[in-house]
Amino acid sequence: MAQFEGRPLPRPDEEVFDQGLGFDLDTLLSRRGLLRAVGAGALGLGLTACGSSSSSSDDSVVETTTSASTSTTEIPDETAGPYPGDGSNGPNVLAESGIVRSDITSSFGDASGTAEGVPMTLTLTIKDLANDGAAFAGVAVYVWHCTRSGEYSMYSTGITDENYLRGVQIADSAGQVKFTSIFPACYSGRWPHIHFEVYPDQASTTSASNAIATSQVAMPKSDCDTVYATTGYEASVKNLAQVTLATDNVFSDDSGVSQLATVTGSVSAGYAASLTAGVDTTTTPSGGGAPPSGR
């Protein structure tokens, strides 16, 4: 018996489309039912797929957010040392016109000396912890450090008339300040470091008592070893061998974990050092002043 889609043909001697209205209606209804079944299945699979995709997307967002979330801790308050040049111990370079500058390798004003050494830029990013760690735009940051022979301008014999390796920058909208300088030496008794003070604004720098944070940046040993193998840093090799971050009189409390700079570069191309410093204006500053011993 002739059949079509499993059903016997009413008119086996005729073509399928000549089987009559009743047969055609049964065929149409049968195919609609199949389409509905297929459609429902496809919809279910689609919803399942969408649900899976949505879940994966949500997990991805959560994971990305979690991995991108970082917290900035308050930078430890440290001594300003005996050679701050901020008026708290002798001369005050902050009162001199020209102190606000990005390149601190040369002296300014009536002085004309230039500090020799391996080139280095220092970028500090200041975070406002009292404002959920937002960029601390507008604060003034005063930076100073020693020469490649371990001396400080304005204080050390022979360079009391110089004021190089000292400067102030005003933080931009990202809370950043950047200085062009040289890689600091390691002098006896101290780990290689850079001093800095943070002030509410440029006008506040007239008095060291206005500083809202005083701290130091520690330099990584591997970079120090490389730089100190160059001309002019000879004394630093012996001095560095006699101190560690764990024994330094400033960084020893936590081995400088939150003050260690990230450094890239080379002797030939110069180095770039950077550090993020959290400043909390709701706490009372405890840094500044000279240390009990050392520098």
C-alpha positions as CSV (number, residue, x, y, z in Angstrom):
1,M,0.0,0.0,0.0
2,A,1.3,3.4,-1.0
3,Q,2.2,5.6,2.1
4,F,3.3,9.2,2.8
5,E,5.0,10.0,6.1
6,G,3.8,6.7,7.5
7,R,0.1,7.3,6.5
8,P,-1.7,5.3,3.8
9,L,-2.6,7.4,0.7
10,P,-6.4,7.6,0.1
11,R,-5.7,7.7,-3.6
12,P,-2.7,5.4,-4.2
13,D,-2.8,6.0,-8.0
14,E,-2.6,9.8,-7.7
15,E,0.2,12.2,-6.7
16,V,0.6,13.2,-3.1
17,F,-0.8,16.7,-3.7
18,D,-4.0,15.2,-5.2
19,Q,-5.0,13.1,-2.1
20,G,-7.8,15.4,-1.1
21,L,-8.5,18.2,1.4
22,G,-8.7,15.8,4.4
23,F,-5.3,14.3,3.8
24,D,-3.7,17.8,3.2
25,L,-5.1,19.1,6.6
26,D,-3.8,16.1,8.5
27,T,-0.4,16.6,6.9
28,L,-0.3,20.3,7.8
29,L,-1.4,19.7,11.4
30,S,1.2,16.9,11.7
31,R,4.0,19.2,10.5
32,R,2.9,22.1,12.8
33,G,3.1,19.8,15.7
34,L,6.6,18.8,14.8
35,L,7.6,22.4,14.3
36,R,6.2,23.3,17.8
37,A,8.1,20.4,19.3
38,V,11.3,21.3,17.6
39,G,10.8,25.0,18.4
40,A,10.2,24.3,22.1
41,G,13.3,22.1,22.2
42,A,15.4,24.8,20.5
43,L,14.0,27.4,22.8
44,G,14.9,25.3,25.8
45,L,18.4,24.8,24.6
46,G,18.7,28.5,23.8
47,L,17.6,29.4,27.3
48,T,19.9,26.9,28.8
49,A,22.7,28.3,26.7
50,C,21.9,31.8,27.6
51,G,21.7,30.9,31.3
52,S,25.0,29.3,31.1
53,S,26.5,32.2,29.2
54,S,25.0,34.7,31.7
55,S,26.4,32.7,34.6
56,S,29.8,32.5,33.1
57,S,29.7,36.2,32.3
58,D,28.7,37.0,35.8
59,D,31.5,34.8,37.2
60,S,33.9,36.5,34.9
61,V,32.9,39.9,36.0
62,V,33.2,38.9,39.7
63,E,36.6,37.3,39.1
64,T,37.8,40.3,37.1
65,T,36.6,42.7,39.7
66,T,38.2,40.7,42.5
67,S,41.5,40.4,40.7
68,A,41.5,44.1,39.8
69,S,40.7,45.2,43.3
70,T,43.8,46.4,45.2
71,S,44.1,48.1,48.5
72,T,46.7,50.7,49.4
73,T,48.1,50.8,52.9
74,E,49.2,53.9,54.7
75,I,52.9,54.6,54.0
76,P,54.9,54.3,57.3
77,D,55.9,57.5,58.9
78,E,59.7,57.8,59.0
79,T,62.4,60.2,60.2
80,A,63.3,63.0,57.8
81,G,66.9,62.5,58.8
82,P,69.4,65.1,59.9
83,Y,69.6,66.6,56.3
84,P,66.1,67.5,55.4
85,G,66.6,71.0,54.1
86,D,63.0,71.8,55.1
87,G,63.9,74.2,57.9
88,S,63.4,71.7,60.7
89,N,67.2,71.2,61.0
90,G,69.0,74.2,59.6
91,P,68.6,75.5,56.0
92,N,65.2,75.7,54.3
93,V,65.3,75.1,50.6
94,L,61.5,75.1,50.5
95,A,61.5,78.8,51.0
96,E,63.6,79.4,47.9
97,S,62.1,80.4,44.5
98,G,62.7,77.6,42.0
99,I,62.2,74.7,44.4
100,V,59.1,73.6,42.4
101,R,60.7,71.6,39.6
102,S,60.8,68.2,38.1
103,D,64.5,67.9,37.2
104,I,66.5,67.9,40.4
105,T,69.9,66.9,39.1
106,S,71.2,70.5,39.1
107,S,71.2,73.3,41.6
108,F,69.1,76.4,41.2
109,G,69.1,80.0,42.2
110,D,72.6,81.2,43.0
111,A,74.1,77.7,42.9
112,S,75.1,76.0,39.6
113,G,76.4,72.5,40.4
114,T,75.2,69.3,38.9
115,A,75.0,65.9,40.6
116,E,76.7,63.2,38.6
117,G,75.5,59.6,38.6
118,V,73.4,57.0,36.8
119,P,70.2,58.7,35.5
120,M,67.0,57.8,37.3
121,T,63.4,59.0,37.3
122,L,61.2,58.7,40.4
123,T,57.4,58.6,40.1
124,L,55.4,58.7,43.3
125,T,51.6,58.1,43.2
126,I,49.9,59.5,46.3
127,K,46.6,58.0,47.4
128,D,44.1,59.7,49.7
129,L,43.1,57.0,52.2
130,A,40.6,59.3,53.9
131,N,38.8,59.4,50.6
132,D,38.6,55.7,49.8
133,G,42.1,55.7,48.3
134,A,41.3,58.2,45.6
135,A,44.2,60.0,43.8
136,F,45.5,62.7,46.1
137,A,45.6,65.5,43.5
138,G,47.0,68.9,44.4
139,V,49.3,67.7,47.3
140,A,52.8,69.0,47.2
141,V,55.6,66.4,47.4
142,Y,59.1,67.3,48.5
143,V,61.8,64.8,47.5
144,W,65.5,64.7,48.5
145,H,68.4,62.2,48.6
146,C,72.1,61.8,48.7
147,T,74.7,62.0,45.8
148,R,76.5,59.0,44.3
149,S,79.2,59.5,47.0
150,G,76.6,59.5,49.8
151,E,76.6,63.2,50.6
152,Y,73.7,65.7,51.0
153,S,73.6,69.1,49.3
154,M,73.3,72.1,51.8
155,Y,74.9,70.0,54.6
156,S,78.0,68.0,53.4
157,T,81.5,69.5,53.3
158,G,82.2,71.1,50.0
159,I,78.5,71.2,48.8
160,T,76.9,73.4,51.4
161,D,76.3,76.0,48.7
162,E,74.5,73.5,46.4
163,N,70.9,72.5,46.5
164,Y,70.7,69.8,43.9
165,L,68.8,66.5,44.5
166,R,66.0,68.4,46.1
167,G,62.7,69.5,44.6
168,V,59.0,69.8,44.9
169,Q,56.2,68.7,42.5
170,I,52.5,69.2,42.7
171,A,50.5,66.0,42.2
172,D,48.4,65.8,39.0
173,S,44.9,64.5,38.7
174,A,46.2,61.0,39.1
175,G,48.0,61.9,42.3
176,Q,51.4,61.5,40.6
177,V,54.6,63.4,40.8
178,K,57.7,62.7,38.7
179,F,61.3,63.7,39.3
180,T,64.4,63.4,37.1
181,S,67.4,62.6,39.2
182,I,70.3,60.1,39.7
183,F,70.4,56.7,41.5
184,P,71.3,57.4,45.2
185,A,74.3,55.9,46.8
186,C,74.5,53.6,49.8
187,Y,76.4,55.3,52.6
188,S,77.6,53.7,55.9
189,G,74.8,52.5,58.2
190,R,71.8,53.0,55.9
191,W,70.1,51.1,53.2
192,P,69.9,53.0,49.9
193,H,66.9,55.3,50.1
194,I,65.1,58.5,49.0
195,H,63.3,60.8,51.4
196,F,60.0,62.5,50.8
197,E,57.4,64.7,52.5
198,V,53.8,65.2,51.5
199,Y,52.1,68.6,52.1
200,P,48.4,69.5,51.7
201,D,49.3,72.0,48.9
202,Q,52.2,74.1,47.7
203,A,51.5,77.0,50.1
204,S,51.9,74.6,53.0
205,T,55.5,73.7,52.2
206,T,56.7,76.9,54.0
207,S,56.9,75.0,57.2
208,A,57.9,71.4,57.8
209,S,55.3,71.2,60.6
210,N,52.6,71.2,57.9
211,A,53.7,67.9,56.4
212,I,50.9,65.3,56.5
213,A,53.3,62.4,55.8
214,T,57.1,61.9,56.0
215,S,58.6,58.7,54.7
216,Q,61.3,57.0,52.6
217,V,61.6,54.9,49.5
218,A,63.8,51.8,49.6
219,M,65.8,50.8,46.5
220,P,65.9,47.1,45.4
221,K,69.2,45.3,46.1
222,S,69.6,43.8,42.6
223,D,69.5,47.2,41.0
224,C,71.8,48.7,43.6
225,D,74.3,45.9,42.9
226,T,74.3,46.8,39.2
227,V,74.5,50.5,39.6
228,Y,77.2,50.4,42.3
229,A,79.5,48.5,39.9
230,T,79.8,51.7,37.9
231,T,82.3,54.6,38.3
232,G,81.6,57.0,41.2
233,Y,79.7,54.5,43.3
234,E,82.7,52.5,44.5
235,A,82.1,53.2,48.2
236,S,78.5,51.9,48.0
237,V,79.7,48.4,47.3
238,K,81.3,48.0,50.7
239,N,78.5,49.9,52.5
240,L,75.7,47.8,51.0
241,A,77.5,44.6,52.0
242,Q,77.2,45.7,55.7
243,V,73.5,46.4,55.8
244,T,70.2,44.7,54.9
245,L,66.6,45.8,54.8
246,A,66.1,43.7,57.9
247,T,68.9,45.5,59.9
248,D,68.4,49.0,58.6
249,N,67.4,51.4,61.3
250,V,64.4,52.7,59.3
251,F,63.2,49.8,57.2
252,S,63.9,47.0,59.8
253,D,60.4,46.9,61.3
254,D,58.9,45.3,58.2
255,S,62.0,45.0,55.8
256,G,60.6,47.9,53.8
257,V,57.8,45.8,52.3
258,S,55.5,48.8,51.7
259,Q,58.3,51.2,50.8
260,L,60.3,49.2,48.3
261,A,60.3,50.8,44.9
262,T,59.6,49.1,41.6
263,V,62.6,49.7,39.4
264,T,63.1,49.1,35.7
265,G,65.8,50.1,33.3
266,S,69.6,49.8,32.9
267,V,72.8,51.7,33.5
268,S,73.0,52.7,29.9
269,A,69.4,53.7,29.4
270,G,68.8,55.0,32.9
271,Y,66.4,53.7,35.6
272,A,62.7,54.4,36.4
273,A,61.7,53.9,40.0
274,S,58.1,54.1,41.2
275,L,56.1,53.7,44.4
276,T,52.5,54.2,45.5
277,A,52.1,55.9,48.9
278,G,48.9,56.0,50.8
279,V,48.4,59.0,53.0
280,D,45.7,59.1,55.7
281,T,44.9,62.6,56.9
282,T,42.7,61.2,59.7
283,T,45.8,60.0,61.5
284,T,48.4,62.2,63.3
285,P,51.7,62.3,61.5
286,S,54.5,60.8,63.6
287,G,57.4,61.1,61.2
288,G,59.9,63.9,60.6
289,G,62.9,64.9,62.7
290,A,66.3,63.3,62.9
291,P,66.7,59.6,63.8
292,P,68.3,58.5,67.1
293,S,71.3,57.4,65.1
294,G,72.3,57.0,61.5
295,R,70.9,59.0,58.6
